[in-house]
Amino acid sequence: MKIAWFCVPAYGHTNPTLGLVKKLTELGHEIYYFSFEMFREKLESAGAVFIPCDGYDFEMEDKENADRVGKDKVFAVELLVSSTLALDEMANEKIKEIQPDVIVTDSVAYWGKLVAMKQGIPYISSTTTFAFNRFSAKYMKNGFMETVRMLLEMPKINKQIRRLQEKGYPVKGLLDIVQNDNETNTIVYTSKLFQPCADTFSEKYHFIGPSIRPMVESYEKKGAKMIYISMGTVNQNREFYHNCIEALGNTEFQVIISMGTNTEQYEKVPDNIGLYESVDQMAVLSIADAFITHCGMNSASEGLYFGVPLILFPQTPEQGAVAKRTEELGAGFRLSSIEKADILVAIQRVTSDPSYKQNAERISESFKQCGGIEEAVAFIEEVRKITY
């Protein structure tokens, strides 16, 4: 079977797919992965044929654009359309050349979905966040004024839709692009327990659990309680890290902080705190007692997989949804501010109340009971059989 795969230039959307790609290629399936040069080595190591999307005026590669997307829906639609049209000729020519049986496309790599629609090829959505429909979308906070602004901007959005229609894409409106319905074949990298409103999704949605990388390093647990702090690769909130060091320095806690390239800015760090540019997160979480996280879907899932209670500090609406669900299930406590006193209160709360650990372990068990890569492989193969 030939599979064309489209993804966005983001680690959090690419990394969860690598295990599935590797398994599919080991079984003899051919994967043609449309991605970006920064991911070439990982994808080729997984057995995929790498097809570069760099160099086509693909504006989603620009970090400033990526930051603005989350705040400005009209800009996001314009960027989506421009990116789709930038890849239009290359992607459609490659798809005609490859003649894939199935297209797998990241849930926000909308150009992959549009190419599948244009070419009449069955597609599967690969969803590395929560699956969103009209029920679970309530977890994403949209204020009244934002809704009003969206309505006022609809003429501009419709203008962008017409650009796609003129290039032969069979779309009637914005929802055709961004919304998956219950007829959309979908792989979701979480469990039904962790997924909000899971009972509102059809049997076409397969919740396979998170993709957990194997540990490659080891870390020694030196204290009775170990606190792990990571805000992802993007966040560089120096005041937050400074307050964590001030609050936790010379306490009974062992602290590991993964903070990117800023480690040299902190002098005279207490002995109980270790600063790292990066860590083997699986290995650290395997010995952690609490995890202060930005609530990226992958990081939160990895923490919960190891039964670690979360201290929730979301930075975007998507991360806010992850935080809200974790709170609902009793496996995390939201950080009210970055003040030193609030950081200590949150840590004391989740490390002293056993219910947080118990609830994290409940979610962990739900992850481990999922069908995983084997279920995803069977699902993809079944979609191909049904179609042909």
C-alpha positions in Angstrom: 0.0 0.0 0.0 1.2 3.5 -0.8 0.5 6.2 1.7 1.1 9.9 1.3 1.5 11.8 4.6 1.2 15.5 5.2 2.3 17.3 8.4 3.0 20.8 9.7 6.5 22.0 10.6 6.1 21.3 14.3 7.8 18.7 16.6 4.6 18.2 18.6 2.7 17.1 15.4 5.5 15.1 13.8 7.1 13.1 16.7 3.9 11.2 17.6 3.7 9.8 14.1 7.2 8.4 13.9 6.4 5.1 15.6 3.4 4.5 13.4 5.4 5.4 10.2 8.2 3.0 11.2 5.7 0.1 11.9 4.0 0.7 8.5 7.2 0.7 6.6 8.4 -2.4 8.4 5.3 -4.1 7.2 6.1 -3.3 3.6 3.9 -0.2 3.1 5.4 2.8 1.3 5.2 6.1 3.1 5.8 9.4 1.2 6.0 12.0 3.9 5.5 15.7 2.9 7.4 17.7 5.5 10.3 20.1 6.1 14.0 19.8 6.1 14.3 19.9 9.9 12.5 16.6 10.0 14.2 14.8 7.2 16.6 12.7 9.3 13.8 11.5 11.7 11.4 10.6 8.9 14.0 8.8 6.8 15.1 6.9 9.9 11.5 5.8 10.3 11.6 4.4 6.8 9.6 7.1 5.0 10.5 8.7 1.6 11.0 12.3 2.5 9.4 14.9 0.2 10.5 18.5 1.1 8.0 21.3 1.3 10.6 23.9 1.9 11.2 26.7 -0.6 7.7 27.2 -1.8 7.0 30.5 0.0 5.3 28.3 2.6 4.6 31.0 5.2 3.8 28.7 8.1 7.5 28.1 8.6 7.9 31.6 9.9 7.7 31.6 13.7 6.1 35.1 13.9 3.4 33.9 11.6 2.9 30.8 13.7 2.5 32.8 16.8 0.0 35.1 15.2 -2.1 32.2 13.9 -3.4 31.4 17.4 -4.6 34.9 17.9 -6.0 36.1 14.6 -8.4 33.7 12.8 -8.6 35.8 9.6 -4.9 35.9 9.3 -4.8 32.1 10.0 -7.2 31.4 7.1 -5.3 33.7 4.8 -2.0 31.9 5.8 -3.7 28.5 5.3 -4.9 29.4 1.8 -1.6 31.0 0.8 0.3 28.0 2.1 -2.0 25.5 0.3 -1.6 27.4 -3.0 2.1 27.7 -2.6 2.3 23.9 -2.4 -0.5 23.4 -4.9 1.5 22.5 -8.1 4.2 20.5 -6.3 1.8 18.5 -4.1 -0.7 17.7 -6.7 2.0 16.7 -9.2 3.6 14.4 -6.6 0.3 12.8 -5.7 -0.4 12.1 -9.3 3.0 10.6 -9.7 2.8 8.5 -6.4 -0.8 7.5 -6.9 -1.3 6.7 -3.1 -4.0 4.5 -1.9 -4.6 6.7 1.2 -3.6 10.1 2.3 -2.9 10.7 6.0 -2.9 14.3 7.0 -2.2 16.1 10.2 -5.4 17.6 11.6 -4.1 21.1 11.0 -2.1 20.4 7.8 -5.3 21.4 5.9 -3.4 21.5 2.6 -3.1 17.7 2.8 -6.8 17.3 3.3 -7.5 19.7 0.4 -5.2 17.8 -1.9 -7.0 14.6 -1.0 -10.4 16.2 -1.7 -9.1 17.7 -5.0 -7.7 14.3 -6.2 -10.6 12.2 -4.8 -8.3 10.1 -2.6 -9.5 8.7 0.8 -7.8 10.5 3.7 -7.3 9.9 7.4 -6.9 12.7 9.9 -3.9 12.3 12.2 -4.9 14.2 15.4 -2.1 14.8 17.9 -4.3 17.2 19.9 -7.7 16.5 21.3 -10.3 15.7 18.6 -12.6 18.7 18.4 -16.3 18.8 17.4 -19.1 21.2 18.5 -19.1 19.6 21.9 -15.4 19.3 22.7 -14.8 22.7 21.1 -16.3 24.2 24.3 -13.0 23.5 25.9 -11.5 26.2 23.7 -12.4 29.5 25.2 -13.7 32.0 22.6 -15.0 35.2 24.1 -18.1 37.1 22.9 -16.1 39.9 21.3 -13.9 37.4 19.4 -17.1 35.8 18.0 -18.3 39.3 16.9 -15.0 40.1 15.3 -15.1 36.8 13.5 -18.5 37.5 12.0 -17.4 41.0 10.9 -14.4 39.4 9.2 -16.3 36.7 7.3 -16.3 38.6 4.0 -12.4 38.5 4.1 -12.5 34.8 4.9 -14.9 34.0 2.1 -12.5 35.9 -0.3 -9.8 33.4 0.7 -12.1 30.5 0.1 -12.8 31.7 -3.4 -9.0 31.6 -4.1 -9.1 27.9 -3.4 -12.2 27.3 -5.4 -10.6 29.0 -8.4 -7.8 26.4 -8.2 -10.2 23.5 -8.3 -10.5 22.7 -4.6 -14.1 21.5 -3.8 -14.7 23.6 -0.7 -17.9 25.6 0.0 -16.8 27.3 3.2 -14.4 27.5 6.1 -15.9 24.5 7.9 -15.2 22.2 5.0 -11.5 22.9 5.6 -11.1 23.1 9.4 -13.8 20.7 10.7 -13.8 17.0 10.7 -17.2 15.4 11.1 -18.2 11.9 12.3 -17.7 10.5 8.8 -14.0 11.5 8.9 -11.6 8.6 9.5 -9.5 9.8 12.3 -6.6 8.6 14.4 -6.4 10.4 17.8 -3.2 10.0 20.0 -5.0 9.8 23.3 -7.5 7.7 25.2 -11.3 7.9 25.4 -10.9 8.7 29.1 -8.7 11.8 28.5 -10.6 12.9 25.3 -13.3 15.5 26.2 -16.8 14.4 25.2 -15.5 11.1 23.8 -19.0 9.6 23.5 -19.9 12.2 20.9 -17.5 10.8 18.3 -18.3 8.0 15.9 -16.6 4.6 15.5 -14.5 6.2 12.8 -12.5 7.8 15.5 -9.8 5.5 16.8 -8.2 6.6 20.1 -4.9 4.8 20.1 -3.2 6.4 23.1 -0.1 8.6 23.2 3.1 7.8 21.3 5.7 7.3 24.0 9.4 7.3 23.0 11.8 4.8 24.6 14.2 6.1 27.3 17.8 6.6 26.1 19.3 8.1 29.2 19.0 7.7 33.0 18.6 10.2 35.8 19.3 9.5 39.5 16.6 10.4 42.0 18.5 12.2 44.8 15.6 13.4 47.0 12.4 12.2 48.5 10.5 14.2 46.0 11.6 15.2 42.5 10.0 18.1 40.6 10.4 18.4 36.8 9.8 21.8 35.1 9.6 22.3 31.4 7.6 24.9 29.4 8.4 23.4 25.9 10.8 24.6 23.3 9.1 27.9 22.6 8.5 29.5 26.0 11.4 31.5 27.3 9.7 33.2 30.4 12.8 34.2 32.3 10.9 35.5 35.3 9.0 32.2 35.6 12.3 30.2 35.7 13.9 32.7 38.0 11.0 32.4 40.5 11.1 28.6 40.3 14.7 28.6 41.2 14.2 31.2 44.0 11.2 29.3 45.4 12.6 25.8 45.3 16.3 26.4 46.0 17.7 24.9 49.1 14.4 23.0 49.8 13.9 19.2 50.3 12.9 18.9 46.6 15.2 17.7 43.9 14.5 19.9 40.8 15.2 19.4 37.2 14.5 22.3 34.8 14.6 21.9 31.0 14.8 25.5 29.7 16.4 25.6 26.3 19.4 27.8 25.7 19.0 30.1 28.7 20.9 28.1 31.3 24.0 30.4 31.4 21.8 33.3 32.5 21.3 31.8 35.9 24.3 32.1 38.3 24.8 30.5 41.7 22.1 27.9 41.3 21.4 25.9 44.5 22.8 22.4 44.6 19.3 20.8 44.6 18.4 22.3 41.2 19.7 21.1 37.9 19.4 23.3 34.8 19.5 21.7 31.4 19.1 22.8 27.8 17.2 19.6 27.1 16.6 16.3 28.8 15.4 12.8 28.0 11.9 13.7 29.1 10.7 10.1 29.3 13.6 9.2 31.7 13.0 12.3 33.9 9.3 11.7 34.1 9.9 8.1 35.1 11.3 9.4 38.5 9.3 12.6 38.9 6.7 13.3 41.6 5.3 16.4 40.0 5.6 18.1 36.5 5.2 21.8 36.0 4.1 22.0 32.3 2.8 24.4 29.7 0.2 21.6 28.9 1.3 20.9 25.4 -0.6 17.7 24.5 2.5 15.6 24.1 4.2 16.8 27.3 1.0 16.4 29.4 0.3 13.0 28.0 3.9 11.8 28.7 3.6 13.0 32.3 0.3 11.3 32.8 1.6 8.1 31.1 4.1 7.9 33.9 1.4 8.6 36.5 2.9 12.0 37.4 0.5 14.7 38.7 0.7 17.9 36.6 1.0 21.6 37.7 -0.8 23.3 34.9 0.5 26.5 33.3 -1.1 26.7 29.8 -0.1 29.4 27.3 -2.5 28.9 24.4 -6.2 28.0 24.0 -5.2 24.5 22.9 -3.1 24.1 26.0 -5.9 25.5 28.1 -8.1 22.7 26.9 -5.6 20.1 28.0 -5.3 21.8 31.4 -9.1 21.9 31.8 -9.5 18.2 31.1 -6.6 17.3 33.4 -8.3 19.4 36.2 -11.6 17.7 35.6 -10.0 14.3 36.0 -8.3 15.4 39.2 -4.8 14.8 37.9 -3.5 18.3 38.0 -3.6 21.7 39.7 -3.6 25.0 37.8 -0.8 27.5 38.7 -2.6 30.7 39.6 0.5 32.9 38.9 4.2 32.7 38.6 4.8 34.3 42.0 7.1 32.2 44.2 4.4 31.6 46.9 1.9 30.3 44.3 4.6 28.0 42.8 5.2 26.5 46.2 1.5 26.1 47.0 0.9 24.2 43.8 3.9 21.9 44.4 2.9 21.2 48.0 -0.7 20.5 46.9 0.0 17.9 44.3 2.8 16.2 46.2 0.9 15.9 49.5 -2.6 15.0 48.3 -2.5 11.4 47.1 -5.6 11.8 45.0 -3.6 13.7 42.3 -1.2 10.7 42.0 -4.1 8.2 42.0 -6.0 10.1 39.2 -2.8 10.5 37.1 -2.3 6.7 37.4 -5.9 6.2 36.3 -5.3 8.1 33.1 -2.0 6.3 32.7 -3.9 3.0 32.8 -6.4 4.2 30.2 -3.4 5.1 27.9 -1.9 1.7 28.3 -5.2 -0.1 27.5 -5.5 1.6 24.1 -4.8 -0.3 20.9 -1.7 1.8 20.1 0.2 1.5 16.8 -1.2 -1.9 16.1 -4.8 -0.5 16.1 -3.7 2.4 13.9 -2.1 0.1 11.4 -5.2 -2.1 11.2 -7.4 0.9 10.8 -5.3 2.4 7.9 -5.3 -1.0 6.2 -9.0 -1.3 6.6 -9.7 2.1 5.2 -7.8 1.1 2.1 -9.7 -2.2 1.8 -13.1 -0.5 2.1 -12.2 2.1 -0.5 -11.0 -0.4 -3.0 
